[in-house]
């Protein structure tokens, strides 16, 4: 039986937030963003093995925030790809194990989306990623910040996380990208470069990635709304 692995790159500094510490340690509804994200992942995959990629000089992290029984810390790299590769090299995984990589700054991920992504990754040989069809009109800008044309949005998707793949495929894809000195911004692009086509799994629009200061308030509102919906659902079930 294959093992489920979770890789959470959390070595970034989040400089666009303009904060005094990395964004994963900013407080959201009384807890660090990192703690919220790990709690969501654990709720869906309590028996998974977690690999947490942290900066070697990170002095904000507290092990008490990790709810997983089996987890390990590895050194983060200068790029996301480097952090994930460090995790893959440190894991004692089998080739067919499912590995899901999730942004630490996406604390609003839902149980339903996590399970949908896992099922797709386990059933599709090219792996899978959560994504959203592009709904807005897309503009092509020039280096002066002027709109020069409108791009067709047909077939365009916003890539989200988690992204999930078999261990052997993901490791081969990222090692190939490193050998070719190609910097990839997500795992799916490295897998695509091998000629594979990951499955697109339509995800919820509230799977927000906290990047800018005003995202904190939006994430707080999303988490509160999700909690309210969950309470209503639980009450309805008890009344049935």
Buried (B, 14 or more C-beta within 10 A) or exposed (E): EEBBBBBBBBBBEBEEBEBEBBBBBBEBEEEBBBBBBBBBBBEBBEEBBBBBBBBEEBEEBEEEBBBBEEBEBBBBBEBBBBBBBBBBEBBEBEEEBBBBBBBBBBBBBBBEBBEBBBBBBBEBEBBBBBBBEBEEEEEEEEEEEEEEEEEEEEEBBBBBBBBBBBBBBBBBBBBBBBEEEEEBEBBBBBBBBEEBEBBBBEBBEBBBBBEEEEBBEBBBEBBEEBEEEEEEEEEEEEEE
